[in-house]
Amino acid sequence: MNDIPKDINEEKLNTNIDDSAIPAVPEQPKKLNKTKKRIGLILFILLNAGVLIYTASLEFSKPAPKYRGEPFGLKNILFLVGAIMCVALVLITETVKYMLMMRHLGEKVSVKCAFETAALGKYYDSITPSGAGGQPFQIWHLYSHGYSSGASSAMPLSGFVTMQFGFVFLALFVFIFNNNAISKTALKVTAYIGAFVYMIVPVMIIISALAPQIAAKIVVFFVKIGTALHLVKQPKKSIMKSVKALKNYSNSLKKITNNVRLVILLLALSLVFQTALCSIPYFVIHTFGGNLGFFRALSMCVFVYAAITIVPTPGNSGAAEGSFYLLFSQLETSGLFWAMLVWRFLCYYSFILIGLIIYGYNALIKLRNKKKET
C-alpha cells in the first residue's frame, strides 16, 4: 500500500471535471498489430476446438439416453425458427433503443445507422476480450456518421448501462424465484459473483454522477489493492485516469437520464433483449427433441451467462460452451452436443457473421458509388 503517492488522496481528487473534459472528437479505436491479432486468433481457435473436442468426447461416450424424443420434423423446425427469431428480437430491441435515443437527443433518426450500431457493437463485443470493444467502436461509428460527439458518447454508454441492469434484473428475478433450477452449488456461487461483477461498472458510473467524492474513494481503494498485488504499476496515473473517465461517462449519461420515461423504455427494451437471448436454449433443446420447461431453460441460461461473466476470453469462449454442456447434460435427451453448437452459433457466432455481412455490404456500396463517380 505504501506505493500509493502521498499526494493522491480521495478527499483532494479533482472530481469537478466539467463537460469540456469530454474529447471534442471521439478517438478511433486502436487496432492491434498483426502479430498480436494472429496469436490471439490462433489461441482463440485452439481454445474453442479443445472445448468442442472435449464435450464431443463426453457426449458420444455416454450410453444412449432414456428419452430420445420424436423424429426430426416440422415441430423441430418451428422450434429452430423460434430460436432464430430470438436473435432477431435481440437486434430489433437494440436498434429501437438507438432510435429512441437519437430522437431524444435531437439527432437524425436513422434505422440503418441504429441497426448497424447495434449489430456491429455485438460484433466487436464478440471478438474482443471481455467484450470491451463494443462501446468504443459504437462511439466512433456514430460520430463518423455525422452525430455530435456528445450524442455519440451518450448513446452507447446509456445503452451499455441499461443493458447491464437489464441482465441484473433478470438474474435477480431468477435467483429469487427459480434458484433451484440448477443443483450445482459451485456454479450457483460463481453466478452470484458474476452478477455482482456485471453491475460494478454501471453502478460506478451512476455513483460518479451522484456522488463524485464517493466514487473517487472507491477508485482509490481498488487501486491500492491492485498496487499491493503488483497489478497496478502507476497508481497515481491510474487513479486520475479512472476518475476522469467515470466523470466523462456520467456527463454523457446525464444527456439521456434527464428523461425518466426514456430511461424506463430503455430498461424495458434491455430486459426484453436479455430475455430473448436467454430464451434461445429453450427453443434449441426442443429442436433436438428435448423436453424442458421455458422458465427452467431460461433460468439455467441466466446462471450460465452470470457464471461466465468473469472469463476474459472473446465472447467468454471456452467457458460458455463448457458451462452450457455441464449444466444441460443433466437432461436425459439426445443431441445435446449439437444443441450446444446451435445455441453457441445463434448467441455468439451469428453476431460475428452479421457484422461481416454488414461490412461486406457497405464495401460493395462504396465500390459501386466510386464506379458511378468515375
Secondary structure in CASP SS format (residue, H / E / C, confidence):
PFRMAT SS
TARGET T0000
AUTHOR 0000-0000-0000
METHOD secondary structure of the structure
MODEL  1
M C 1.00
N C 1.00
D C 1.00
I C 1.00
P C 1.00
K C 1.00
D C 1.00
I C 1.00
N C 1.00
E C 1.00
E C 1.00
K C 1.00
L C 1.00
N C 1.00
T C 1.00
N C 1.00
I C 1.00
D C 1.00
D H 1.00
S H 1.00
A H 1.00
I C 1.00
P C 1.00
A C 1.00
V C 1.00
P C 1.00
E C 1.00
Q C 1.00
P C 1.00
K C 1.00
K C 1.00
L C 1.00
N C 1.00
K H 1.00
T H 1.00
K H 1.00
K H 1.00
R H 1.00
I H 1.00
G H 1.00
L H 1.00
I H 1.00
L H 1.00
F H 1.00
I H 1.00
L H 1.00
L H 1.00
N H 1.00
A H 1.00
G H 1.00
V H 1.00
L H 1.00
I H 1.00
Y H 1.00
T H 1.00
A H 1.00
S H 1.00
L H 1.00
E H 1.00
F H 1.00
S C 1.00
K C 1.00
P C 1.00
A C 1.00
P C 1.00
K C 1.00
Y C 1.00
R C 1.00
G C 1.00
E C 1.00
P C 1.00
F C 1.00
G C 1.00
L H 1.00
K H 1.00
N H 1.00
I H 1.00
L H 1.00
F H 1.00
L H 1.00
V H 1.00
G H 1.00
A H 1.00
I H 1.00
M H 1.00
C H 1.00
V H 1.00
A H 1.00
L H 1.00
V H 1.00
L H 1.00
I H 1.00
T H 1.00
E H 1.00
T H 1.00
V H 1.00
K H 1.00
Y H 1.00
M H 1.00
L H 1.00
M H 1.00
M H 1.00
R H 1.00
H H 1.00
L C 1.00
G C 1.00
E C 1.00
K C 1.00
V C 1.00
S C 1.00
V H 1.00
K H 1.00
C H 1.00
A H 1.00
F H 1.00
E H 1.00
T H 1.00
A H 1.00
A H 1.00
L H 1.00
G H 1.00
K H 1.00
Y H 1.00
Y H 1.00
D H 1.00
S H 1.00
I H 1.00
T C 1.00
P H 1.00
S H 1.00
G H 1.00
A C 1.00
G C 1.00
G H 1.00
Q H 1.00
P H 1.00
F H 1.00
Q H 1.00
I H 1.00
W H 1.00
H H 1.00
L H 1.00
Y H 1.00
S H 1.00
H C 1.00
G C 1.00
Y C 1.00
S C 1.00
S H 1.00
G H 1.00
A H 1.00
S H 1.00
S H 1.00
A H 1.00
M H 1.00
P H 1.00
L H 1.00
S H 1.00
G H 1.00
F H 1.00
V H 1.00
T H 1.00
M H 1.00
Q H 1.00
F H 1.00
G H 1.00
F H 1.00
V H 1.00
F H 1.00
L H 1.00
A H 1.00
L H 1.00
F H 1.00
V H 1.00
F H 1.00
I H 1.00
F H 1.00
N C 1.00
N H 1.00
N H 1.00
A H 1.00
I C 1.00
S C 1.00
K C 1.00
T H 1.00
A H 1.00
L H 1.00
K H 1.00
V H 1.00
T H 1.00
A H 1.00
Y H 1.00
I H 1.00
G H 1.00
A H 1.00
F H 1.00
V H 1.00
Y H 1.00
M C 1.00
I H 1.00
V H 1.00
P H 1.00
V H 1.00
M H 1.00
I H 1.00
I H 1.00
I H 1.00
S H 1.00
A H 1.00
L H 1.00
A C 1.00
P H 1.00
Q H 1.00
I H 1.00
A H 1.00
A H 1.00
K H 1.00
I H 1.00
V H 1.00
V H 1.00
F H 1.00
F H 1.00
V H 1.00
K H 1.00
I H 1.00
G H 1.00
T H 1.00
A H 1.00
L C 1.00
H C 1.00
L C 1.00
V C 1.00
K C 1.00
Q C 1.00
P H 1.00
K H 1.00
K H 1.00
S H 1.00
I H 1.00
M H 1.00
K H 1.00
S H 1.00
V H 1.00
K H 1.00
A H 1.00
L H 1.00
K H 1.00
N H 1.00
Y H 1.00
S H 1.00
N H 1.00
S H 1.00
L H 1.00
K H 1.00
K H 1.00
I H 1.00
T H 1.00
N C 1.00
N C 1.00
V H 1.00
R H 1.00
L H 1.00
V H 1.00
I H 1.00
L H 1.00
L H 1.00
L H 1.00
A H 1.00
L H 1.00
S H 1.00
L H 1.00
V H 1.00
F H 1.00
Q H 1.00
T H 1.00
A H 1.00
L H 1.00
C H 1.00
S H 1.00
I H 1.00
P H 1.00
Y H 1.00
F H 1.00
V H 1.00
I H 1.00
H H 1.00
T H 1.00
F C 1.00
G C 1.00
G C 1.00
N C 1.00
L C 1.00
G C 1.00
F H 1.00
F H 1.00
R H 1.00
A H 1.00
L H 1.00
S H 1.00
M H 1.00
C H 1.00
V H 1.00
F H 1.00
V H 1.00
Y H 1.00
A H 1.00
A H 1.00
I C 1.00
T C 1.00
I C 1.00
V C 1.00
P C 1.00
T C 1.00
P H 1.00
G H 1.00
N H 1.00
S C 1.00
G C 1.00
A H 1.00
A H 1.00
E H 1.00
G H 1.00
S H 1.00
F H 1.00
Y H 1.00
L H 1.00
L H 1.00
F H 1.00
S C 1.00
Q C 1.00
L C 1.00
E C 1.00
T C 1.00
S C 1.00
G C 1.00
L H 1.00
F H 1.00
W H 1.00
A H 1.00
M H 1.00
L H 1.00
V H 1.00
W H 1.00
R H 1.00
F H 1.00
L H 1.00
C H 1.00
Y H 1.00
Y H 1.00
S H 1.00
F H 1.00
I H 1.00
L H 1.00
I H 1.00
G H 1.00
L H 1.00
I H 1.00
I H 1.00
Y H 1.00
G H 1.00
Y H 1.00
N H 1.00
A H 1.00
L H 1.00
I H 1.00
K H 1.00
L H 1.00
R H 1.00
N H 1.00
K H 1.00
K H 1.00
K H 1.00
E H 1.00
T C 1.00
END
